[in-house]
Amino acid sequence: MENVLRPLIVIGGAVLLTLFIGWATDRLLRKADERHSETPLWGLLRRIRVPYQLVLCTALLRGSYDEAKLLLEYRVALGRGLTLVLIGAAAWLAIRIAAAVVETSYSRYARVHRDAARVRRVRTQVTLIMRVVSAVVGVVAAAAMLLTFPAFRAAGASLLASAGILGIVAGVAAQSTLSNMFAGLQIAFGDMVRIGDTVVVDDEWGTVEEITLTFLTVRTWDERRITMPVSYFTAKAFENWSRGGAQMTGTVFLHLDHSAPMEAMRARLRDILRGCPAWDGRDHGLVVTDSTPSTMEVRALVTAKDADDLWTVRVTVREQLIRWLAEQHPYALPRVNATDAALPPGFPVPGRIPGARRTVHHDHQPVRPDRP
């Protein structure tokens, strides 16, 4: 009977003590969150109660499982299993605590600084730093788990002896992966591209949605996702419309007749922009940029605070200007002449014999020149 009750008492006591400590810690964090509402740190730390309680419970069981008086074979296996769980839970807890601290620092920075470009840069750096920290903690935890097995400890000397050869082989095999990792760090701290930037890659326009150590995701205007290695941005040229600021200038081109009323169009453009919330009011203009024998090219210049608003302003100006011209000045739209051009006096008509007269027969007979 004692062999059954003792393990139950040890396990039950560890679980109850873990729940009590977790409840008390949560109450303290809640009070701290209420007193210091200006920082989200305490609220974020309350979210780590699961790995925190798992570490507590595993540590209590690992320290008291000898008191359970289990058989030797069960005692060794149980101790090793508890050690592995403790290492994994501690790594999980460390990653969650680091994430809470980093997120708090980023929130404080974003609240103090109003420059959107600088905030996006810090956000990109913070994201990549957290990925690096998670990877390092995961590798250390995995190595610590492996070292708990005697077979791996015994093979450690031979592994260290061949580490140079293995490192060369791994470097050659993972050359592209390592180049992408270094490119990711270069992007993060070189401020080349940030999360939220508007970029044009391979003739595709979109917004940077995610940056990792190996790949980058661009969300296009039609909700597609383009995933490409980060080394692309360090090896090839690309357009970053958010570099140096999100404000942008755009153009709208119209092909009109030469008789189009330019002054009236400039006044109409001002009225359209004043009624468009996406226009930031910085600049506008309308000029003739080119001319052909049949039409002239008119360019309307508009501005907006970012790429999304610029798209809205451009389509609004294009639609309303064309509608206004069709309703108020239809003669200004391009036309195709279907009548004969007016020729100067004495200009020879192609295909006609000089001095000959033409007669028109109403019975649809072929028309021919009169005989002399």
SEVO-986601 format. One record per atom (N, C-alpha, C, CB): x, y, z; residue in one letter. Coordinates in steps of 0.001 Angstrom, whole numbers, plus 500000, padded with zeros to 6 digits. Glycine has a CB too. Example, Ala and Ser with C-alpha at 12.3 -4.5 7.8 and 13.67 -1.06 7.14 Angstrom:
513190494310507800A512300495500507800A513200496700507800A511308495527509046A512850497750507080S513670498940507140S512900500030507870S514084499402505725S
END
This chain:
500829498789500000M500000500000500000M500860501256500000M499064500009501213M501992501169500714E502881502323500777E503495502616499417E503980502092501808E503727501565498599N504302501766497283N503369502526496338N504661500437496682N502065502523496679V501101503239495859V500853504641496404V499790502463495783V500734504755497727L500404506054498320L501553507047498220L500014505877499771L502790506555498401R503917507489498391R504060508211497044R505209506744498716R504018507497495901P504088508238494628P502914509192494425P504143507264493467P501711508770494850L500557509653494709L500706510912495541L499290508927495102L501238510762496751I501428511938497619I502463512884497020I501866511505499041I503556512310496486V504610513151495901V504087513902494679V505834512293495513V503392513181493802I502884513825492586I501793514831492914I502350512778491606I500855514433493792G499778515353494164G500293516596494855G498788514658495057G501268516428495753G501831517585496432G502525518533495475G502797517141497493G503256517984494497A503941518826493530A502936519597492675A504857517981492642A501858518925492263V500852519590491442V500146520692492218V499835518580490927V499752520407493457L499057521408494271L499956522609494556L498579520785495589L501212522346494886L502135523445495168L502376524294493909L503476522893495707L502422523624492753T502589524357491502T501393525254491228T502793523389490341T500195524736491419L498995525539491189L498937526727492138L497741524682491350L499327526527493397F499289527624494361F500307528705494001F499555527098495779F501535528290493687I502550529275493323I502152530007492043I503920528597493147I501596529277491068G501150529925489834G500040530927490078G500685528891488841G499085530565490957W497987531495491279W498517532738491980W496929530803492166W499420532563492935A499977533708493657A500778534613492716A500870533226494817A501557534010491841T502333534814490881T501413535590489949T503273533916490058T500337534950489511D499398535629488625D498726536809489320D498344534650488127D498388536661490620R497797537769491367R498772538933491479R497369537306492761R500047538630491734L501042539700491823L501226540419490495L502373539139492291L501255539647489401L501394540271488089L500172541103487731L501629539212487026L498990540661488141R497778541423487864R497805542760488592R496536540622488269R498214542745489842K498288544000490599K499336544935489995K498618543720492081K500466544359489589A501495545195488959A500995545784487645A502773544379488715A500199545009486899D499653545511485643D498662546642485886D498979544384484869D497882546556486961E496934547614487280E497640548889487744E495965547137488349E498742548740488452R499457549917488938R500284550584487843R500356549533490097R500803549780486929H501657550322485868H500999550041484527H503093549707485922H499914550735484285S499183550530483032S499885551146481829S497794551106483148S500918551968482055E501609552595480933E502513551621480186E502422553767481423E502813550484480775T503662549491480129T502913548165480023T504987549308480910T503018547473478890P502324546187478748P503125545006479257P501976545954477313P504257545249479939L505140544152480338L504443543165481255L506376544696481021L503775543678482287W503174542772483271W502018541976482680W502689543556484480W501275542614481800G500209541873481129G500755540784480215G499338542822480329G501886541069479549L502500540050478699L503108538923479524L503568540676477813L503651539245480701L504219538194481549L503144537256482096L504996538817482704L501916537742482203R500842536854482668R500535535757481656R499577537660482951R500916535963480401R500646534964479371R501616533786479404R500695535611478017R502658533868480236I503645532793480271I503369531822481409I505048533368480408I502156531838481967R501893530987483131R501957529502482797R500535531314483713R501658529123481557V501706527695481209V503134527170481255V501106527460479812V504113527755480517P505484527241480678P506042527465482074P506401527891479668P505611528524482748Y506079528784484117Y505629527679485061Y505563530145484618Y504364527322485009Q503875526258485872Q504449524902485478Q502360526210485833Q504710524695484200L505321523433483780L506735523314484312L505323523316482255L507487524421484309V508837524395484876V508774524122486374V509570525728484604V507841524781487076L507712524560488522L507361523112488845L506650525488489104L506370522596488173C505928521233488454C507029520222488144C504670520906487648C507686520391486997T508747519452486630T509923519544487591T509219519713485201T510270520758488005A511378520914488950A511044520281490303A511715522403489135A509802520463490775L509411519841492047L509425518318491958L508019520321492466L508908517801490867L508921516339490705L510346515820490541L508068515923489492L511186516575489812R512568516134489623R513336516140490927R513271517016488609R513018517076491820G513723517123493100G513194516168494146G513669518491493640G511963515694493958S511362514841494992S510996513446494505S510136515502495537S511373513094493268Y510949511777492807Y511694510656493535Y511165511654491303Y512875510982494126D513573509960494914D512764509548496135D514946510469495351D511958510477496666E511142510162497834E509997509216497502E510592511432498438E509721509007496215A508635508105495859A509015506652496044A508212508341494438A510336506362496226K510794504993496450K510351504056495322K510272504478497792K510573504495494094L510250503643492956L511352502618492745L510046504485491685L511049501624491933L512058500646491577L513179501324490796L511439499498490760L514360500729490803L515536501357490228L515364501635488738L516749500485490453L514805500641487989E514679500849486561E513688501960486239E514257499564485886E512614502064487022Y511651503148486802Y512219504490487264Y510333502852487537Y513039504444488300R513586505688488841R514534506356487839R514320505416490164R515378505579487188V516315506147486209V515569506714484999V517326505076485749V514613505965484463A513860506435483303A513036507670483633A512952505332482782A512405507661484842L511606508811485237L512469510051485445L510831508499486506L513639509876486052G514525511015486255G515005511609484939G515711510605487094G515345510738483989R515788511252482692R514653511940481946R516357510120481842R513456511373482014G512317512002481350G511983513359481945G511109511103481431G512022513446483309L511750514730483948L512821515763483594L511668514558485467L514066515311483451T515134516239483065T514907516792481660T516498515543483138T514503515914480744L514235516371479386L513073517358479347L513940515183478479L512003517048480089V510855517968480114V511249519295480749V509670517343480884V512074519245481793L512500520469482458L513331521353481522L513302520132483715L514223520748480754I515037521526479813I514153522159478739I516116520631479159I513222521378478186G512335521924477162G511436523027477695G511490520826476577G510883522838478907A510018523858479493A510801525129479830A509336523313480751A512048524965480299A512865526134480613A513180526929479336A514175525702481318A513466526223478250A513706526925476982A512452527659476518A514168525935475897A511304527002476631W510027527649476268W509791528894477100W508852526673476450W510041528782478412L509846529921479303L510801531063478967L510035529492480756L512050530731478652A513020531783478324A512611532518477052A514432531186478158A512123531790476055I511701532436474804I510503533343475047I511356531379473734I509541532887475855R508359533708476119R508709534964476916R507310532892476871R509620534847477866I510034536025478640I510766537016477732I510944535609479833I511655536511476899A512362537401475972A511392538086475025A513410536621475171A510390537355474547A509395537960473651A508612539059474363A508428536888473119A508267538846475635A507532539863476383A508374541124476573A507097539311477745A509641540943476902V510514542103477101V510728542864475789V511869541658477680V510949542137474693V511174542784473407V509916543498472928V511626541759472368V508759542855473089E507501543481472676E507218544743473488E506338542490472825E507557544726474760T507382545920475587T508283547054475118T507668545599477053T509530546726474820S510453547750474336S509977548337473017S511856547171474175S509476547475472123Y508989547973470833Y507756548856471007Y508665546803469899Y506838548453471885S505635549257472110S505989550627472679S504672548527473055S506943550655473591R507366551944474154R508023552823473093R508337551725475325R508828552229472230Y509478552989471158Y508448553519470168Y510511552115470427Y507495552665469795A506470553096468836A505584554190469416A505611551909468409A505373554189470720R504540555208471341R505270556543471427R504105554760472728R506568556520471579V507331557760471719V507627558391470366V508634557498472464V508005557568469383H508401558088468070H507217558028467114H509602557288467497H507021559123466394R505911559229465448R506332558958464006R505292560602465541R507618558794463777D508099558544462414D507768557098462042D509646558817462295D506889556923461052A506453555577460680A507598554756460111A505318555650459669A508513555381459375A509627554639458788A510545554082459871A510423555535457832A510846554883460887R511711554408461969R511035553318462781R512107555563462882R509729553435462977V508999552406463720V509012551081462955V507545552857463984V508821551138461624R508869549906460836R510264549291460845R508431550179459399R511293550122460845R512653549603460897R512906548868462207R513663550735460724R512496549468463322V512676548807464618V511854547531464695V512288549751465763V510660547562464129R509829546358464132R510493545219463366R508457546659463530R511099545526462225T511809544508461465T512984543952462249T512288545075460141T513761544816462873Q514904544367463656Q514472543524464844Q515713545557464132Q513411543942465516V512925543197466674V512446541810466257V511792543964467373V511750541736465131T511257540436464668T512400539475464381T510401540607463419T513422539955463680L514546539083463357L515366538739464595L515434539738462312L515499539675465531I516219539369466771I515517538268467545I516351540623467645I514183538324467604M513441537283468306M513606535931467624M511963537649468388M513666535918466319R513882534646465620R515270534093465908R513693534825464107R516265534975465956V517616534523466286V517680533988467712V518623535667466107V517064534719468654V517059534266470051V516349532925470180V516382535312470959V515228532773469514S514502531498469584S515335530364469011S513168531596468834S516024530633467899A516855529585467302A518019529205468215A517387530042465944A518661530198468814V519795529913469703V519334529135470932V520490531223470134V518245529570471548V517737528863472736V517327527440472376V516536529622473352V516692527274471206G516296525930470793G517488525013470572G515475526001469532G518549525529469948V519747524713469717V520408524352471039V520747525457468809V520517525311471953V521126525033473256V520303524008474033V521264526330474074V518983524141473987A518129523181474687A518266521780474093A516666523632474631A518309521690472758A518470520378472117A519813519753472486A518351520506470586A520876520579472498A522190520055472885A522200519586474332A523268521117472680A521552520360475218A521484519939476622A520706518639476783A520841521032477472A519638518460476019M518888517204476074M519730516024475616M517634517302475221M520503516216474555L521332515117474060L522430514749475049L521949515486472719L522956515739475757L524031515467476701L523559514713477945L524680516759477112L522251514609478144T521752513824479279T521895512325479048T520295514162479547T522135511925477806F522308510506477501F523795510160477564F521715510157476100F524167509121478297P525595508761478426P526251508445477092P525748507567479346P525519507876476150A526120507530474862A526605508775474127A525118506768473993A525862509857474211F526273511087473543F527461511736474249F525105512066473477F527523511627475566R528676512177476285R529942511419475939R528439512137477797R529822510106475796A530996509303475459A531493509601474055A530678507824475591A530560509925473153A530945510211471766A531322511663471551A529821509844470830A531333512447472615G531625513873472461G533037514137471985G531399514586473759G534004513353472494A535394513581472091A535592513333470598A536334512682472896A535033512236470095S535185511944468672S534444512970467810S534675510534468365S533300513464468299L532572514479467552L533361515780467473L531213514729468188L533998516154468585L534810517369468574L536029517210467668L535254517724469996L536580516005467617A537752515782466780A537426515943465298A538322514398467038A536202515545464923S535817515645463515S534980516887463224S535049514408463102S534944517822464158A534100519016463974A534584519864462808A534077519860465254A535904519917462595G536397520719461490G535929520211460144G537886520761461518G536043518883459944I535599518303458673I534101518458458503I535984516825458589I533354518174459577L531904518318459489L531493519759459219L531251517828460768L532225520708459799G531906522108459552G532101522507458101G532746522986460429G533195521990457489I533421522299456069I532337521688455206I534797521794455614I532001520419455482V530959519758454699V529617520468454869V530833518283455111V529277520810456117A527997521491456359A527980522872455706A527734521622457873A529125523565455717G529164524882455086G528958524818453592G530467525555455378G529554523803452947V529356523648451507V527924523243451195V530330522612450940V527368522324452013A526010521845451744A524965522927451996A525704520625452603A525191523774452981A524202524799453345A524653526185452924A523943524780454847A525361526256451797Q525879527551451358Q524767528550451099Q526715527384450108Q523716528117450382S522621529038450074S521866529439451331S521660528408449070S521687528481452252T520974528805453495T521744529809454323T520723527543454316T523068529607454435L523870530548455209L523885531930454554L525300530022455366L523951531963453226S523933533267452557S522617533990452797S524170533101451053S521520533244452826N520224533867453115N520162534371454548N519087532877452863N520750533614455482M520747534056456879M521533535348457039M521332532970457791M522713535420456444F523500536653456530F522801537795455801F524906536436455946F522128537472454699A521373538513453993A520226539024454849A520836537980452658A519576538126455598G518505538561456497G519008539504457576G517844537361457141G520160539198458158L520743540107459154L521149541434458513L521965539454459830L521657541376457291Q522029542606456595Q520811543475456311Q522750542279455292Q519700542861455943I518467543614455692I517951544231456979I517390542706455070I518010543464458074A517461543958459345A518232545164459865A517476542848460394A519559545075459857F520353546131460466F520923547103459443F521469545529461266F520793546795458156G521211547733457129G520093548638456667G521763546995455964G518882548404457150D517723549251456853D517458549317455352D517936550666457410D517588548196454656M517323548159453222M515829548060452942M518058546986452576M515151547202453651V513714547019453484V513142546652454842V513388545921452408V511915547117455099R511299546917456411R509909546343456236R511241548240457206R509397545774457302I508020545286457293I507081546478457115I507688544502458609I506178546375456147G505260547457455849G505693548342454698G505076548285457049G506916548156454174D507367548951453036D506632548524451767D508891548811452846D506432549479450889T505848549212449574T506979549043448576T504878550359449133T507065547868447953V508177547552447071V507642547058445732V509104546497447712V508520547113444730V508237546557443409V509353545579443083V508119547683442311V509024544287442996V509992543240442688V509441542411441536V510285542345443939V510286542215440528D509882541449439345D508575541978438748D509727539969439704D508483543307438669D507307543978438088D506026543701438875D507117543536436641D506148543328440133E504995543111441004E505029544133442127E504984541662441574E503894544818442327W503786545848443355W503097545256444576W503009547089442828W503691545483445767G503087544928446973G503725545505448223G503209543411446979G503296544978449364T503758545428450677T504477544290451378T502577545938451540T505625544597451988V506386543588452714V505593543169453951V507795544125453110V505256541902454015E504409541397455089E505192540644456154E503348540502454522E506257539954455773E507014539148456731E508463539065456284E506403537729456873E509388539156457242I510819539018456985I511379538027457991I511557540399457077I512004536971457502T512685536011458351T514166535997457996T512065534599458201T514903535090458615L516323535004458311L516597534396456945L517021534201459366L515623533736456349T515862533052455082T514952533509453946T515699531586455275T513764534001454226F512869534383453150F512102535647453525F511899533240452825F511486536242452497L510712537471452658L509409537310451885L511516538728452161L508303537766452467T506982537633451857T506446539008451507T506005536893452801T505992539151450255V505402540388449753V503941540126449438V506159540914448496V503052540930450025R501618540816449763R501252541798448663R500777541083451055R500774541266447521T500447542107446377T499086542761446573T500464541286445079T498759543678445663W497508544427445784W496287543525445623W497464545545444749W496444542387444911D495319541473444732D495348540313445717D495309540938443323D495990540518446888E496000539576448007E496808538315447730E494595539194448357E497684538336446727R498590537207446542R499822537392447417R498994537061445055R500524536292447677R501742536326448472R502911535858447610R501602535443449746R503934536683447520I505153536336446790I506246536092447818I505565537466445772I506755534874447858T507813534497448797T509110534317448025T507445533194449573T510146535002448464M511437534933447786M512550534967448816M511597536089446774M513711534412448483P514834534449449435P515299535873449693P516004533611448915P515746536109450914V516176537469451258V517440537860450505V516412537589452763V518196536876450009S519391537210449238S519045537942447950S520180535951448919S517786537823447484Y517363538554446289Y517529540056446485Y515904538224445945Y517222540551447690F517228541979447951F518638542518448177F516365542284449149F519605541647448380T520987542099448505T521781541910447220T521668541364449632T521219541158446269A521938540879445029A521337541590443816A521961539393444780A520056541982443881K519400542588442735K518776543926443128K518334541643442163K518560544751442116A517934546058442354A516420545891442464A518289547060441214A515819546655443346F514372546653443521F513932548055443923F513931545600444584F512657548333443734E512098549639444075E511483549582445465E511043550080443031E511881550526446310N511306550668447644N510651552037447712N512392550496448769N509327552044447564W508596553310447531W508490553966448905W507212553087446970W508782553239449969S508682553788451321S510027554235451861S508078552767452254S511065554115451085R512393554501451532R512472556004451720R513455554033450539R512880556454452894G513001557876453159G511693558564453463G513631558535452013G510606557855453539G509306558446453821G508232557791452986G509327559944453565G507021557801453497A505919557128452807A505200558022451807A504929556615453811A505461559336451818Q504778560242450896Q505194559951449465Q505078561707451249Q504222560030448558M504483559691447164M503785560668446224M504029558261446871M504324560749445015T503751561559443943T503412560641442778T504732562691443497T502214560808442221G501764559971441124G501254560800439963G500688559026441595G501059560140438831T500601560810437624T499421560079437021T501729560915436609T498599560847436299V497470560305435538V497584560871434116V496068560676436211V497683559997433127F497840560416431738F496524560238430991F498966559617431049F496163561262430206L494977561234429363L495363561645427946L493869562165429927L494799560984426956H495010561334425553H493733562006425038H495377560064424692H493838563298424726L492675564107424381L492867564787423030L492411565152425466L491775565364422570D491819566132421330D492542567459421576D490385566378420783D493058568018420506H493795569275420658H492916570423421124H494450569645419355H491622570305421001S490714571374421416S490283571255422873S489495571379420531S490905570380423664A490508570196425062A490719571484425852A491303569041425703A489766571870426723P489888573120427498P490817572940428695P488502573594427979P492045573348428572M493037573094429615M492734573857430900M494418573466429116M492378575132430829E492108575897432044E490911575324432797E491862577369431704E489868574958432066A488713574354432724A489085573010433344A487557574178431727A489966572241432717M490405570964433271M491231571172434536M491216570184432235M492044572213434578R492818572493435797R491890572847436956R493821573641435552R490866573641436672A489902573970437731A489147572727438186A488908575039437244A488768571884437242R488057570655437601R488945569717438415R487560569942436340R490241569644438084L491170568818438851L491253569289440294L492558568839438212L491308570597440520R491331571118441886R490072570721442645R491477572641441874R488927570812441986D487678570438442655D487651568946442991D486476570798441772D488151568116442090I488166566666442352I489066566343443540I488641565890441101I490240566956443597L491185566664444683L490667567169446023L492548567290444386L490008568307446029R489460568812447292R488382567902447853R488897570204447099R487690567195446985G486668566267447446G487158564852447654G485555566250446488G488468564608447487C489047563265447662C489801563210448984C489998562902446475C489331562429449973P490022562377451277P491431561808451204P489219561554452243P491733561022450181A493061560408450099A494142561402449665A493029559238449131A493774562537449089W494765563528448681W495295564250449913W494159564538447673W496627564375450010D497230564992451195D497392566501451060D498576564369451468D497041567092449915G497081568540449763G498444569123449498G496538569163450956G499477568309449277R500822568849449083R501000569503447720R501845567755449253R500561568845446645D500829569387445318D499847568784444319D502293569107444889D499665569504443211H498871569002442093H499200569854440876H497332569034442413H498859569361439691G499127570104438474G498604569361437263G500613570369438327G498446570088436160L497959569494434921L498617570226433758L496396569565434826L499383569495432942V500118570083431825V500030569144430622V501606570351432214V500340569703429441V500438568918428207V501882568464428060V499972569747426951V502102567158428027T503457566609427984T503860566107426609T503582565493428971T502906565899425688D503270565402424359D502115565698423396D503592563862424396D502436565634422111S501426565898421094S501692565007419900S501420567388420679S500608564481419313T500668563671418095T499767564315417050T500240562186418371T499798563864415796P498925564472414788P497445564382415113P499167563830413468P497025563425415938S495597563261416222S495210563598417653S495188561861415927S496112563478418621T495785563725420032T496940564448420704T495473562397420775T496697564867421927M497754565390422773M497702564654424121M497610566941422963M498860564525424745E498980563809426019E498944564804427166E500284562972426068E497993564626428068V497823565506429221V498185564726430478V496362566060429304V499021565318431320R499447564664432555R498928565420433766R500976564558432612R498202564694434635A497753565251435913A498664564727437015A496257564882436202A499208565608437831L500115565251438918L499387565376440245L501380566141438903L499471564323441084V498791564301442373V499750563741443420V497479563456442306V499445563959444694T500268563476445809T499385562792446839T501059564639446461T500018561963447670A499307561263448750A500320560869449815A498542560000448211A499793560502450979K500680560195452106K501324558825452011K499919560289453390K500772557888451246D501386556580451063D500905555985449746D501055555637452250D501390554797449433A501089554176448141A499614553817448002A501934552931447953A498990553348449076D497577552985448988D496698554195448684D497124552330450285D496945555298449387D496162556503449119D496461557072447736D496438557558450185D497703556935447277L498037557432445944L497250556687444873L499542557298445684L497101555388445042W496304554616444079W494857555115444067W496347553101444421W494307555384445246T492934555877445332T492792557231444648T492496555979446795T493764558125444861V493701559446444239V493792559336442717V494827560346444775V494663558506442223R494847558388440778R493588557870440085R496022557468440474R492994556807440620V491804556261439956V490628557229440077V491427554889440560V490554557967441195T489476558945441352T489602560066440326T489482559527442771T490807560595440173V491025561667439202V490754561180437788V492455562206439308V491219560005437445R491016559487436089R489527559299435782R491761558154435914R488791558683436704E487374558428436459E486567559720436355E486806557555437562E486772560632437300Q485942561836437316Q486313562812436204Q486060562526438658Q487581562876435818L487946563750434706L487348563246433396L489470563852434585L487413561942433161I486844561404431924I485326561581431901I487208559916431768I484670561356433036R483215561540433090R482847562999432845R482660561075434450R483592563917433435W483309565354433255W483525565786431806W484200566199434188W484571565287431179L484808565629429770L483714565062428878L486178565108429313L483266563830429150A482219563230428327A480898563967428465A482033561774428697A480624564507429669E479354565200429891E479404566674429487E478959565088431348E480496567357429801Q480561568802429589Q481320569197428318Q481207569455430779Q482326568445427945H483159568796426791H483423567544425954H484502569442427250H482415566996425327P482644565760424550P483571565955423364P481330565215424056P483685567173422874Y484574567413421744Y486038567232422123Y484353568806421196Y486343567250423431A487731567122423882A488229565684423881A487872567696425265A487329564708423746L487742563312423714L488317562967422343L486556562387424052L489200561992422265P489807561640420976P488741561227419964P490830560505421156P488932561662418695R487993561335417629R488764560747416451R487182562590417191R488054559952415655V488595559406414414V487817560043413271V488499557828414373V488481560834412422N487815561531411322N487384560534410244N488747562607410718N486094560566409915A485556559675408878A485241560417407581A484298558985409386A485450561744407500T485175562531406279T486474562880405586T484387563825406613T486334563249404288D487524563624403539D488103564925404070D487204563754402051D489383564983404063A490051566206404498A489854567309403475A491546565955404727A489794568551403924A489651569709403031A490980569986402365A489155570964403805A491000569866401000L492232570057400245L492346571499399777L492288569100399047L493527572016399672P493716573399399180P493356573490397712P495174573872399394P493010574689397221P492653574861395786P493793574455394881P492263576320395491P493426573718393774G494422573298392808G495195572065393188G495356574381392581G494890571459394373F495615570252394801F495083569069394018F495469570008396343F495936568302393318P495450567183392486P494856566079393338P496585566615391627P493740565529392840V493098564406393528V493706563116393022V491556564412393311V494169562236393897P494778560984393433P493774560151392646P495318560173394624P494216559553391498G493388558670390694G492488559383389703G492561557841391580G492602560674389536R491730561431388620R492571562048387507R490942562542389385R492031561959386256I492750562500385104I492560564009385080I492255561854383772I493642564756385011P493494566227384983P492647566676383807P494869566907384915P491737567584384044G490868568135383022G489631567310382763G491618568289381766G489499566116383330A488330565268383082A487215565644384026A488682563778383237A486001565442383583R484839565697384410R484231564394384882R483808566520383650R483594564432386032R482947563240386588R481451563470386589R483464562923388030R480775562428386199T479305562458386209T478809561392387144T478717562253384788T477720561698387784V477132560770388754V475869560201388171V476844561463390108V475773558917387970H474603558238387450H473821557662388616H474998557131386441H472533557931388610H471710557482389724H471275556040389613H470512558344389840H471568555393388426D471220553973388314D472392553087388720D470783553639386882D473286553650389519H474416552904390078H475309552315389004H473917551800390976H475443553015387832Q476357552596386808Q477757553078387168Q475919553125385434Q478716552373386707P480088552805387031P480349554201386494P481125551816386455P481043554977387251V481380556335386884V482655556320386096V481508557233388113V482675556964384914R483859556991384074R484008558382383469R483780555910382966R485136558774383041P485326560093382444P484633560182381087P486820560403382296P484091561389380777D483461561610379455D484496561545378356D482735562973379407D484051560990377248R484966560922376111R485135562323375500R484442559912375042R486277562636374979P486489563966374344P485712564078373062P487983564216374059P
END
